[in-house]
Amino acid sequence: MRAIVLPEYGPPSALQLRTLADPKPGAKEILVRMAGASLNPVDWKQRSGALRQYMPLALPAVLGRDASGTVAAVGPGVTEFAVGDRVLGRINGGYAELVLGPVDAWAPVPAKLDLADAGALPLVLLTGAQLAEDATDARAGETILVTGATGGVGRAAVFAAKGRGAKVYAGVRGRQKAEAAKLGADGVVAIDDDGEIAKLPLFDGIADTVGGETIQKLLARLKPGGKLGSVLGEPAGAREKGFVVKAFHTRSDPKRLGELARAVADGKLVIPIAKRFPLAEAAAAHELAEKHVEGKVLLLG
């Protein structure tokens, strides 16, 4: 099979197209012929070496945290899927023509959903839902702020928090307010505007995807004992202020992934795609994605 290989940490040009041996599924694993695999911030942070202390790679490595495609082979003990099934999953090694993963990492792709585009979904859907539902524990009657709400993770968090019955504010940059207004949130706020921040109500919880100075300013709008969920680690001083802080790592959840994928297929949740690249153009895809383009960047199998 062809795969994009990172032989050593470096810029996008370090990524190389190579031919590797086809993997074979073991017990409770499936092998998927990749149709789409998305780029996520963890990919370029790993590629550059920025995460080597916390998430070291065994080089040479194949990057990619999610993918979609058709089942090419199943390992012993697999009854959940059969060859030819359309699936999407949160896995490792997505930048390859054949992707191997445990059966519980995958969910069916709804019939109405484009198979390649489904590769943009697994990591952002699960991360956003777990940020809202687990880390921030959004509940009916509460008021929740989601930062970075027009990003893939933020969109999923808004959707999940609304699904819990919470009142949700979408926090975005000022230039993104018009787009954020389409998310179905109860309010939209420019979190790069100190004046708008000062007018915010006190929140029961903040689901944070931004971090940095922005979340430090927003802590003043969190109720005493309020909940703070983060995909970026614990903000400095938040726990000392008496907030309930939960930073987390995304886990596989095929049932929830399937539910969220159906929401996308039904048009209830939108995850925009900025651009699609052939697998061989992974370096160019990384260059674009690192510019924080609006929407997901996809590699096509």
PELIN-V757254 format. One line per field, one symbol per residue. ss: DSSP state (a for helix, b for strand, c for the rest). burial: + if it has 16 or more other C-alpha atoms within 10 Angstrom, else -. A space follows every 50 residues. Layout:
BEGIN
ss->???
burial->???
END
This chain:
BEGIN
ss->cbbbbbcccccaaabbbbbcccccccccbbbbbbbbbbccaaaaaaaacc ccccccccccbccccbbbbbbbbbcccccccccccbbbbbcccccbcbbb bbaaabbbccccccccaaaacaaaaaaaaaaaaaacccccccbbbbbccc caaaaaaaaaaaacccbbbbbbcaaaaaaaaaacccbbbbcccaaaaacc ccbbbbbbcccaaaaaaaaaabbbbbbbbbcccccccccccccbbbbccc cccaaaaaaaaaaaacccccccbbbbbbaaaaaaaaaaaccccccbbbbb c
burial->-+++++-+++-+--+++-------++-+++++++++++++--+++++++- ------+---+++++++++++++++--+--+----+++++++++++++++ ++++++++++----+++++++++++++++++++-+++++--+++++++++ ++++++++++++++-++++++++--++--+--+++--+++++----+--+ -++++++++++--++--++-+++--++++++--++--+----++++++-+ -+++--++-+++-++---+++++--++-+++++-++--++----++++++ +
END
